[in-house]
Amino acid sequence: MAKIPIQIGAQNFATKTDAKSHARAIMARHAEAETIGGADDLFLRDLVAIHPEAARKIGSGISHFTTKLDPVWRKNRHFVIVRTDGTDTDVSFHICIDGSNDRRDVFHALRHAVAEQVISFQRVAFAGDILPICPYTNEILSFSDAHVDHTPPDTFFALATRWMQHNGLEYQDVSLVDNADNQWVRELRDQTQEDSWRDFHQISARLRIISRIANLSHAKREQRSAS
């Protein structure tokens, strides 16, 4: 795959991956809810300017940026725009850099729809006296260091694709709610589709506990599949 350079404000990056690494480094330098200032603030303003929905995200104007932990999985932080009128909204540096992607939004919405099933599985796994062991690193896991994984070959992407095929759906046929502030991920609009997918996932998913470190390589492959 060809490397795609990108310019964000006055900064030029050899690849989109380099730009994302720069954004991640900014996040790593600041604690959750901390106001981001200086050169990092200027970069984020330039970054938001290339978001496909920049006008809606900016709204009354940007007061400052901060970060917030996602409200569902409670694992990853996201950038947040605090506007001059006191309102705020999440903003994804991935969307700023890669642009909008309806197919990716559908798979994110499907993952969000079964979040409670996944979270419940993790709680049950740690409810007993014997702690789970990561099949890749062989380490005994704590709740905070664990990740719920879909056991290959029935990865999340494979299950979601199979559900759509079973129901004669293309990703364009999966209806999503409109974008809104602090939505974090798009959600399914059609309750019948959502119920069908949840039932399918409940029956078909073979979940397991692995370490967060082991999940990183799996997550990258899943992201490429859903893109």
C-alpha positions as CSV (number, residue, x, y, z in Angstrom):
1,M,0.0,0.0,0.0
2,A,1.4,3.4,-1.0
3,K,2.3,5.8,1.8
4,I,0.1,8.9,1.7
5,P,1.7,12.1,3.0
6,I,-0.6,14.7,4.7
7,Q,-0.2,18.3,5.7
8,I,-1.9,19.6,8.9
9,G,-1.5,23.3,9.3
10,A,2.2,24.1,8.8
11,Q,3.3,20.5,9.6
12,N,4.0,18.0,6.9
13,F,3.9,14.2,7.7
14,A,5.3,11.6,5.4
15,T,2.4,9.3,6.2
16,K,-1.0,9.4,7.8
17,T,0.4,6.9,10.4
18,D,3.0,9.5,11.4
19,A,0.3,12.1,11.8
20,K,-1.7,9.8,14.0
21,S,1.4,9.1,16.1
22,H,1.8,12.8,16.6
23,A,-1.8,13.1,17.8
24,R,-1.3,10.1,20.2
25,A,1.8,11.7,21.6
26,I,-0.2,14.9,22.4
27,M,-2.8,12.8,24.2
28,A,0.0,11.0,26.2
29,R,1.5,14.3,27.3
30,H,-1.8,15.4,29.0
31,A,-3.8,13.9,31.8
32,E,-7.5,13.3,31.4
33,A,-9.5,16.5,31.6
34,E,-6.3,18.6,31.5
35,T,-6.5,21.7,29.3
36,I,-4.2,21.3,26.3
37,G,-2.2,24.4,25.5
38,G,0.7,25.8,23.5
39,A,1.9,24.1,20.3
40,D,-0.3,21.1,21.0
41,D,-3.4,23.3,21.1
42,L,-2.4,24.9,17.8
43,F,-1.9,21.5,16.1
44,L,-5.3,20.3,17.3
45,R,-7.0,23.4,15.9
46,D,-5.4,22.7,12.5
47,L,-6.4,19.1,12.8
48,V,-10.0,19.8,13.5
49,A,-10.1,22.2,10.5
50,I,-9.7,19.2,8.2
51,H,-12.4,17.1,9.9
52,P,-15.2,16.3,7.3
53,E,-17.7,18.0,9.7
54,A,-15.4,20.8,10.9
55,A,-18.1,23.5,11.0
56,R,-20.4,21.3,13.2
57,K,-17.6,20.3,15.5
58,I,-16.3,23.8,16.0
59,G,-19.8,25.4,16.5
60,S,-19.5,28.7,18.3
61,G,-15.8,28.5,18.3
62,I,-13.0,26.5,20.1
63,S,-12.2,27.6,23.6
64,H,-9.7,24.8,24.3
65,F,-9.1,21.1,24.0
66,T,-9.0,18.4,26.7
67,T,-9.4,14.6,26.8
68,K,-12.0,12.3,28.2
69,L,-12.2,8.5,28.8
70,D,-14.8,6.9,26.5
71,P,-18.0,6.3,28.5
72,V,-18.7,2.7,27.5
73,W,-15.5,0.8,27.4
74,R,-13.6,3.1,29.9
75,K,-10.3,2.2,28.3
76,N,-9.4,4.7,25.6
77,R,-9.2,8.5,25.8
78,H,-10.5,10.8,23.1
79,F,-9.9,14.5,22.4
80,V,-12.8,16.8,23.4
81,I,-13.5,20.3,22.0
82,V,-14.7,22.7,24.6
83,R,-16.5,25.5,22.7
84,T,-16.7,29.2,23.6
85,D,-20.4,28.8,24.5
86,G,-19.6,26.2,27.1
87,T,-20.8,23.2,25.1
88,D,-18.4,20.4,24.2
89,T,-18.1,17.5,21.8
90,D,-15.8,14.6,21.1
91,V,-13.5,14.7,18.1
92,S,-11.7,11.7,16.5
93,F,-8.2,12.3,15.2
94,H,-8.7,9.2,13.0
95,I,-11.6,10.8,11.2
96,C,-9.7,14.1,10.9
97,I,-6.8,12.3,9.2
98,D,-8.6,9.5,7.3
99,G,-11.9,11.3,6.5
100,S,-15.4,9.9,7.0
101,N,-15.9,6.2,6.3
102,D,-19.5,4.9,6.4
103,R,-18.4,1.3,6.4
104,R,-16.2,1.8,9.4
105,D,-19.0,3.6,11.2
106,V,-21.3,0.6,10.7
107,F,-18.9,-1.8,12.3
108,H,-18.3,0.6,15.2
109,A,-22.0,0.9,15.7
110,L,-22.4,-2.9,15.6
111,R,-19.6,-3.2,18.2
112,H,-21.3,-0.6,20.4
113,A,-24.6,-2.5,20.2
114,V,-23.1,-5.6,21.9
115,A,-21.0,-3.7,24.4
116,E,-23.1,-4.9,27.3
117,Q,-22.7,-8.5,26.3
118,V,-18.9,-8.0,26.1
119,I,-18.7,-6.1,29.4
120,S,-20.9,-8.7,31.1
121,F,-18.6,-11.5,29.9
122,Q,-15.5,-9.8,31.4
123,R,-17.3,-9.3,34.7
124,V,-18.2,-13.0,34.9
125,A,-14.7,-14.1,33.9
126,F,-13.2,-12.2,36.9
127,A,-16.0,-13.1,39.4
128,G,-14.4,-16.4,40.5
129,D,-11.3,-17.2,42.5
130,I,-9.2,-18.3,39.4
131,L,-8.0,-15.4,37.3
132,P,-7.9,-15.7,33.5
133,I,-4.5,-16.3,31.8
134,C,-3.7,-14.7,28.5
135,P,-3.3,-17.5,25.8
136,Y,-0.6,-15.4,24.1
137,T,1.5,-14.0,26.9
138,N,0.7,-16.7,29.6
139,E,0.4,-13.9,32.2
140,I,-2.3,-13.9,34.9
141,L,-4.5,-11.0,34.1
142,S,-6.2,-8.4,36.3
143,F,-9.5,-6.8,35.3
144,S,-7.9,-3.6,34.3
145,D,-5.2,-5.3,32.1
146,A,-7.7,-7.5,30.4
147,H,-9.4,-7.3,27.0
148,V,-12.3,-9.3,25.7
149,D,-11.5,-10.8,22.4
150,H,-13.5,-12.7,19.8
151,T,-11.8,-16.0,19.2
152,P,-10.5,-16.5,15.6
153,P,-11.6,-17.4,13.1
154,D,-14.9,-15.9,14.4
155,T,-13.5,-12.5,14.9
156,F,-15.8,-9.6,15.5
157,F,-15.5,-8.5,11.9
158,A,-16.2,-12.1,10.6
159,L,-19.3,-12.3,12.8
160,A,-20.7,-8.9,11.8
161,T,-20.1,-9.8,8.1
162,R,-21.8,-13.1,8.5
163,W,-24.8,-11.5,10.2
164,M,-25.2,-9.0,7.3
165,Q,-24.8,-11.8,4.7
166,H,-27.4,-13.9,6.6
167,N,-29.9,-11.1,6.5
168,G,-29.1,-10.0,2.9
169,L,-27.6,-6.7,4.0
170,E,-24.8,-4.6,2.6
171,Y,-23.2,-2.1,5.0
172,Q,-25.2,0.7,3.2
173,D,-28.4,-1.1,4.4
174,V,-27.5,-0.8,8.1
175,S,-29.2,2.4,9.3
176,L,-27.3,4.7,11.7
177,V,-28.5,7.6,13.8
178,D,-27.3,11.1,12.7
179,N,-24.1,12.5,14.1
180,A,-24.5,14.4,17.4
181,D,-22.2,16.0,20.1
182,N,-20.6,13.5,22.4
183,Q,-22.0,10.5,20.5
184,W,-18.5,8.9,20.5
185,V,-19.7,6.3,18.0
186,R,-22.6,6.1,15.6
187,E,-25.5,3.9,16.8
188,L,-27.9,1.7,15.0
189,R,-31.2,3.4,14.1
190,D,-33.3,0.3,13.3
191,Q,-34.5,-1.5,16.4
192,T,-35.2,-4.6,14.5
193,Q,-31.7,-4.7,13.0
194,E,-30.2,-4.0,16.5
195,D,-32.2,-6.8,18.1
196,S,-31.4,-9.3,15.3
197,W,-27.7,-8.5,15.6
198,R,-27.6,-8.7,19.4
199,D,-29.3,-12.1,19.3
200,F,-26.9,-13.4,16.6
201,H,-23.9,-12.2,18.6
202,Q,-25.2,-13.7,21.8
203,I,-25.5,-17.1,20.2
204,S,-22.5,-17.0,17.9
205,A,-19.7,-15.1,19.6
206,R,-16.9,-17.1,21.2
207,L,-15.4,-14.7,23.6
208,R,-12.2,-15.0,25.6
209,I,-10.0,-12.9,27.8
210,I,-6.6,-11.8,26.6
211,S,-4.1,-9.1,27.7
212,R,-4.4,-5.6,26.4
213,I,-0.9,-5.9,24.9
214,A,-1.8,-9.0,23.0
215,N,-4.9,-7.3,21.8
216,L,-3.0,-4.4,20.1
217,S,-1.9,-6.5,17.1
218,H,-5.3,-8.1,16.8
219,A,-7.0,-4.7,16.9
220,K,-4.8,-3.4,14.1
221,R,-5.9,-6.3,11.9
222,E,-9.5,-5.7,12.8
223,Q,-9.3,-2.0,12.0
224,R,-7.8,-2.8,8.6
225,S,-10.6,-5.2,7.9
226,A,-13.3,-2.7,8.9
227,S,-11.8,0.2,6.9
